[in-house]
């Protein structure tokens, strides 16, 4: 299924709508606002943005030319205890420019309003409620905590972000996970700059564009005040009654779908100067990243690996190793030797050589070591830039859209995606947080291409049960499950640090209170490319019921799906499964002596055109044995919202079919 296109482009001078701007200002609230107990359009809201306003304007000085000033104002009403966290705000700002001064951010006008004895009481933000910290070499963060906030409070503040980066404005968030009563974003852009405004999400944001007059006063090199006049493009983006973006099941990153406005510079056209194109291409991004000393140079650091590589492959050379064998051996070696320090990024920190000696490093250091060793072994290998799921979708060419790097090896036209930071990954099995649509492979010649990160082959769970039912409805038997690919990876990763006693207690609860004994797990760590296997003996009294002379048995026992995961009338966001998956259940029942089969669930098959989803059930009996075979397949990782009703009905039919019982009659 195709993914729903989330981004709407429009030309700034073409798409216009007349809008009458409202007047919202900081500094005064009414008694009636403070008395309001619930949001008038969303009684479940824990808080709401009463209004938010932002404005981007340009300032000029003779030394640095034009820079931008972004002013933000926001007022929030707290309705419930769960909404108190909105009194804390964290705003990141960039300090990692190579040729520009650091951005600066300053809060002001922070006030909390409360109603005491029918009087509005103001508590101002003091210096103790505002501070800044360094996140890494590229980002700082400014934080405020509004004082004296309680249920019923109204809070407001202002902040100003100054930046010499005119190529890309900060994202203006239109939508949050609380309602927004009113939102506006104004831009005043001198005629020398042509920007591409990009609207994302589903909110109806209206835009009004007008040509006006602008001017700047600045001191020239002789300290004389000079005035510059020009035409400017004034734009107002406006939206009202914006609903909270509610959480939905099966979503990759909810922030990908919140409505926002983003400006990117396309070109400049100054008087008596040729036009300059700022449209960034992926090739430009790739070239810039590769030329960094913390990227491309580190991918040339290979000499220190030669001796270890020779020793590593020496014992295998007589066996006539294939390149694919070398790939597996080198990957396992790096994976086992190196320990990830949980630092993301696509640039090295201390460098690959030092990381190798210390057996620890960040994402780039570990996967660059892998790439360098593969190259030494004669295998074509290159880095792939990735934006992890929590970081967002890399839609537009820009260096900051990426925060991770993996390796891609190519042997005889076959590709292998690799990440050696995780102890449980294997060839073409990546950590789940990296499965974020597409990555960008880059080479030392500056070329790049898109790489699909979404798995296309199904990961499987195969269940086999031999079950005996006694005359009292007690069920016992043998259980075996095999898990492949991502299902095996998840099993290994989720249970790596659990002791067996705790894991079995958790499993008994997940399987509706069964009792487990004789547990055996195979290939938990031995060969990560192969399936895992679990076997055990079980018993339960929870899945058969005797009424009069009949026994009613749940055909899927503890696998029965009781709740449809899709219950809402409409779906806003695409449905994300992460990877295709297949589940097969083969359950063989031995019925008790003195009983015969009266009825069985009828054979059934549900599938969509193209078999994107499939469910089949086949049930037969012979003598005192009943055999049930069930298959459930989700054959794509993403579904667009247009497919929501189909998926909803798919699960509905599965639940209805599972409610059909095996009915045994006593002779």
N, C-alpha and C positions, 0 to 999 in steps of 0.2 A: 504494500500500500504506500502511496506517496504521502509525504509529510505536508501538513498544512503550511502554506507560505505565511510567515509571520510578519513580514516587513513590507511596508507600503512606502514607495518613493513618490515624491511629487516635486514639480518645479516651483521654485519659490516665487517667481514672478507671474506664474500662470494660475495657480490654484489659490483663489481668494474667496473669502466669505465675509460679508459685513457683520460685525459683532459689536454689541454695545458692552463695553467693559464695566464691571462692577467696581465699587469702591470699598476695598477691604484694607484696613490699616491697623498696625500695631498700636497698643497704648491704652485701650479702653474696652472693657467688657461690661455687659449689662447684668442685672440681677437675674433676669429671666434666663439668660444663657447659663448662668451658674446653677440655677434651679432645675435645669433640664436633667431628667433622670435616665432617659434612654434616647438613643438616636432615633429621630422621627421616621427614618426609612429602613432601619436595620436594628431591630430590638436586641439582636444578639451581639452587636458591636461592643467590644471592650473599651474602645476609644474611637475617635474620629478626627480627621484633619478638618477643622472648620474652614480654613483657607490656607493655601500656599501660593506665594508669588515669587517669581524669580525674574531677573533682568540681566541681560548681558550687554555691555557697552564697551566701546574701545577708547583707550587713552593713548596719548602720543608724547614721546620725549625724543629729543634730538639724538641721544646716544643709542637707544634701543629700538626706536621706531614705534610701531603700534603694538600694544599689548591689550589684554582683556581684563575686565573686572566683572565678576559674576556676583550679584547680590541676591540673597535668599531671605524670605520672611515666611514664618510658619506659625500657625496657631492650632493647638490640639485640645480637645475636650476629653477628659478621662471619665468613663462611665462605670467601669467595674474594676475590681481589685487586679484582675489579670491585665488591665491596661496600664498599670503603674510603670511598667518597663519603658513606656514611651517618654518618660521623663529623662531618659538617658539617650544621648545622641553621639554617634561616632562618625566623623567626616574624614575620609582619607584625602590626602593631597600629595602631588608628585614632587619629588626632590631629586630625581635621577636623570635629569637632562644633561646631555654632554655639552651643548653649546648655549643653553639658556640658564637664566637664574632660577633658583628654586621657587616654587609656588609658595604663597603665604595665605594663611587662613586666620580670620579673627571673628570671634563671637561677640555679640553685643545685644542689648535690649532684652536680656533674659529675665522673664517675670513669671511668677506663679500667682494666679488669682484664686482666692477662696471666698466663700460666703460665710461670714460669722455674724450672728445676730442680725441677719438681713442687711449687712453692710459688706461691700466688696473690699477685701483686704489684699494688698499687693505684697509679695515677697520677692525682692530682686535677687538675681544671681550675683554671688560674690566671687572673688578670685579663687576660693577653695573649690568651687564647683566647675572649674574650667582648667583643663591641662592638656599638654601635648606629649606625644611619645613617638619614638622612632620604631617603625615596623621592620624595615630592612633598608638596604642602600638606595632603594628607589622610592619608598613611600614613608611619609609621616602620617600621624593621625591626631586630629584635634577632637577632644571629648568634652561634653558638658553634662552635668547632672543638675536638673532644675530642683530648687529647694522646696520643702514643705508641700510636696505633692501628695494628694489623697484622692479618694473617689469623689468625683464632683468637681475637681479642680480644672481650671483652664490654664494651659501653659503656652508661652510664646517666646520666640527668640529670632534673632537675625544673625546671619553671618555673611562675610564678604571673602571671596576667593579671588586673589590676584594671580594672573598667570601670563607669562610671555608666550605660551603655546597658543598660537592662533590657528593651528591646523585642525584642531579638534576641540570642541567645547565639552565640558563635563556633561554627562547624561542627566537630563532633567526627568525625574521620575514623576509620572502622572498618577500612577496607581500604586497602592500599598495593600497590605493585608488587613487594613481597616478602611472604612469608607472615607471618601474625600468629598466634602460639600462643594468646594470650588477650587479650581487650579488654573493658574495662568503663568505663561512664560513669554516675556517680551525680549526681543533682540533688536538692537540698533546697530546696523552694520554699514560702515562707509562703503561708498560705491566702488572702492578699489578692490573689494573682496567679493567673490562669488562663492557662496556656500550651498551645499546640498543638505537640506533638512530631511531627516529620516524619522518616520513615525513607526513604532513597533507596538504590537499588542492589539487589543480588540476595542478599546475605548474610542468613542466618537469625539476626536479632538478637532475643533473648528479652528481655522486659521484665517487671519486677516492680514494682508500685505499692502503696504502703502509706501510711496516714495515721499520722503521729506527732506528737510534741510538739516545738516549737521555742521558742527564746527569744533575746533580744538584751539586752545591757547597754550603755548609752550614757550620755554626759554630757548633761544637759539644759542649758537656757540659763542656769541658775544654777550650772552646774558641779557639779551633784549627780548621782551615779550612779543611773540609773533602769533598771529591768528591765521588759522587755516579753515577754509569753508569748503563744503562739498555736499553733494547729494548723498542720502543714505537710505537704506532699505529698512523700514520699520515693520516688524512682524509681531503679531499677537497670537499665541496658541492658547486656546481656552477650552475648558471642559467643566461640566457641572454634574453633581449627583453621581459620582463615580463609585460603583460598588467595590467592596473589598474583593480582592482576588482570592477566592476561597480555595483551601487546599483540596486536592483531589488525589485519589489513589492512582498509582501507576503514572507518576510524573517524574521526569528526570531532574529538572531544576526549575522550581516555580518562578524564580526571578527572570527566566528566559521569556516568560509570557506576560509579565507586567508591562503595561503600556508606558511608553517613554518617548522623549524627543531628543534626537542627537543631531548635531551639526558637524559636518566635515567640509573642510576647505577644498574647493575644486580648482580655483585659479585666482591669481591677482592680476590687476590691470591698472598700473600706476601711469600717470601722465608722462609722456615722452619716454616710456620704457616698454619693451616687448612684454606681451602677456606671459605669465609664468604658470605652468600647469602643476598643481599640487595633488592631482589624483594619484593616490598610492596604489601600486600594483603588488600582487603577491611576489613577483620577481624582485621588486624593489625592497620589500620586507626581507625576503630571503637573503639578498645580497648584503643588506645592512647588518643583519644578524651574523652571517657567516664571517664578515670582515672583522667582527669584534675579536679582540685578543682572548676573551673568555669563552669563545666558541670555536671559530675556525682554527685558530692556532692550537688549541687543545686537541683537536682531531688529527693533528700532525704529530703529536707526542706518542711515538710508538716504540722507540728503541728500548726503553726500559722493560718492555714486555717480551722481547725476543727470547731471552733465556728461559723464562717460565713457559712460554708457548712450546719451545722445543721439548722440554721435559714433559709437558702435558701430552703431546702427541706422539712421543717417542715409542711408547709401548704399543701404540696402535698402528704404526706405520707399516709393520710387516703384514698386517691384515688387509692392506689395500683399501685404506679409508676412502669413502666417497665424501664429497663436499658436505652433503647433508649430515653425515656422521660427525664431521669436524664441527659443524654448526652446533649440534646438540652437545658435544663434549665441551666446547668453549663456553656455551651459554651456561651449562650447569656449573662449570668452574667459577665463572664470574659471579653467578647467583649465590653460590655457597661461600665464596671468599669474602664478598663485599657485604657490608651492612649499611642499610639506608638510615640516615639521620633525620628522616621525616621532613627534610627541606625540599620544597618544590623549586621550580625555575628551570630555564634552559641555558643558563650561564653557569660555569663552574664557580666555586667559591675559593677553595685552596688549591685547585688544580688536580688533574687526573693522576699525576705521579705521586704527589703527597697522599692523595686519597687512597691510592693503591697500596702504598707502604703502610698506612694506618688502618687499612681494611674497612674504612668507613667513608661515606661521602654523600653528597646530595644527588638528586635525580640525574642531573647532567653528568656529574663525575662518574657515576656507576655505569650509565649507559654509553658514555663516550669510551670508557675502558673496554666495554663489550665491543663497540664498533671498531675501535683500533685493533683489538686482538683478532677480530674476524677479518679485517683487511690484511693483516699480516699473514693470515692463513690462506689468502687468495680468494676470499669471499667478498662479493660486492655488498657493501653495507653503508647505510647513510642514516642520518638523524631525521626523525619525523617530529615536528612541533605539534603539540597537543594543548588544547584547552580542556581541563578536567571538568566534569559535570558541574561541580559547585562553582566553577569560575565563569561559566556561560558559554554560549555558542559562538564560535569564531566565524561570524558572517562576513565582516568587512576587512580588507587588508590593513593590518596594523600590528606592530610589534607587541603591544600590550594585550592583545587578545589571547596570547598563549601564556601558559604558566608551567609547562611540563615538556619533556622530550623523551621519546622512545627510539628504538632502533628498527630499521627495516632491512632485512637481508634478502638477497635475490639469488636463487640457484636454478639454472635451466628454466628461466621465465616464471618460476614459482616464487611467490612472495611469502616472507615470514615476518610477522610483527613480534617484537621482543621487548620485554621490560624486566631487567635483572634486579630491580629494587625490591621485588616481592619474592619471598621464599617459596611460593606455591604456584607461580606462573610457569608456563611452558611455551613451546612454539605456538604462536597464534592464539594464546590465551593470555589476555592482559588483565591488569587490575580493573575492577568494575568501574572505578571512578574515571577511567580514561576512555570509556566507550561513549564518546560524545560526538556523534555524527561523523566529522571528518578531521583529519590532521593534515599537516603540510610537510611533505618530504622536500628537503633542500640539499643541494649539492654544492661542491666547492666552486663550480663555474657560475654560480648565481641563479641557476635554473631551479624551478620548483614545480611540484604538481600535487594535486589533491589526492589524499589517500583515505579510502573508506575505512572507518574504524568499527563500524557496526557489524557484528558477526552475521554470517549468512547461513551457516550450518547449524542444525539443531543440536542442542545439548540435551542429553537423555537421562531419564530416571526409569529404570525397569524394575518393577516389583513382582516377585513371585511368592505366593503364599500357599501353603498346604494346611488346611483348616479342618478341625474336627469339632462337631457340635454334639454335646451330650443331651440326654433327655431332660435336663434342667435348664437348657439354654446357655450353658457355659461354653465359651468358644476358646479353643487353644490350638496352637499350631506352630509351624516353622515359618519364619519371615526371612526374605532375602531381597536386598535392593542393591542395584549397581548404578553408579552415577558416572557420567562421562563429561569431559570438556568443562564448560563453565559450572555445571552442577557439581562436578567433582571438585573444582577449584573452590567454590563457595563452601562445600563441606569441609575441606581441609582448612581454609582460612578461618571459618567461624569457630571451628572446634580445636584449633591448634593448641590453645592454651588451657583448654578445659580438661580436668581430670575425668576419668571414665565414669566414676560414680555420679558426679554432677551432670555429665552429659546424658547418662541414662535416665536420671531423674527428670531432666528437661524433656527428653524424648518420650517418656511415659506420659507426661502431661500433654504434650503435643498430640499424641495418639489416643486422646480421650481416656486417659487413666488406665491403660493396660499395664500388666505386670510383665517385666522383661527378665529373662535369665539366659545363661549360656551365650553371652554376647561375644562375637568375634568380628574384628574389623581387619580387612585386608587391603594392602596397598595404600595405606593412609599417606605414607611418605616415600615409599620405595621407588616407584616410577611415575612421576607426575603426568606423563603423557598418556597413561593408562587409566582405566576406570577404577574407582574405589568400590569396595564391596562390604556390606554389613549383613551379618546373619545373627539371628537369635531365636529363642523360643519365647512364646508369649501366651498369655491367657487373659480373658476378660469376661465380665458378666454384663457388659453394657450394650451389647449389639444384637440381642435376641430377646423377644418377648413372647410369653406363652399366655394365650387367652383361650380359655375353655380347652378344646381339643386341637387347637392350632398353634403353630409356632411361626412367628414373624421375624425374619432376619434381614438386617441391613445388608444389601448385596456388596457395598463397598466398605463395610465395617467402619473402621476409624478413619478411612479416607473420605468419607462422605462430606460433600460441600454443602454447608447449611445456609450460607448467606451469599447473595449476589454482590460482587464487589462494585457493581455499577447500579446504583439505585436512584441517582438524580435524574430529573427529567431531561436536562440538557447537559452537555459537556463543553467546557471552554477550551481545555488544553488537549493536545494530542495524547494518545495512550502509549505509554512507554513500558516495554517489557524488558529492555536491556539486551536480550538476545533471543533467538528462536529456541523453542523448547518442545520436547516431546515426553509425555508420560505414558507408560504402558503398565497395566495391571493384569496379571494372570492369577486368579484366585480359584483354588480348587477346594470345594466343600465336601466332606464326608458327613452325610446326615445320620442322625442317631437311629438305631434299630427301633422298629415299631412305628416309624414315620414314613410317609410317602410324599412326593412332591405334588402339591395341588396347583400351584401357579408360579411362574417365573417372570421377571421383567422381560418385556418384549424386545426383540432385536431392533436396534435403532442406529441410524447414521445421520449426522448433521455436518454439513460442510458448506463453505462459501465458494463462490466462483473463484477458481484459482487456488482453492484449498489453503487460504490464508489462515483459517481456523478450521479444526476438524474435531468431531467427537463421534466415537463409535462404541457401541455396546453389543456384545453377543453373548447369549446365555443359553446353555444346553445342559440337559441332564441325561444320565444313563445309570440305571440301577440306583445305588445309594450315593452316587457322586454328581455334584453340580460343578460345572466349569463356567467361569465368567471371564471374559476378555474385554478390557476397556482400553481405549486409546484416546488421549487428549493431545492435540497439537496446536501450538501457536507458532506459525511458520515465518513470522516477520517480527522485527524488534519494535517497530513503530506503526501505529495506526493513526490516521487523520481523524478529526472529530466527526467527519461524515460517516465514519464506520461505527460510531459509538452505539447507535441503536441496534445495529447488527450484533455487536459484542454483548450488549445488555441482554438481548433475546437469546443469544447463544448460551450464556450462563443460566438463564432462566430455564431453558429446556434441559440442561444438564441436571439442575437441581430437581426439576420435576421427575426426570427419569430415575434419579437416585432415590426418590421417595417411593418408587415401586418396590415392594418387598418380595423377597423369597418367602413363599407361604408353604409350610409343611403341615400335613394333616396326620393326626395320630390314628393308627388303625384300630 
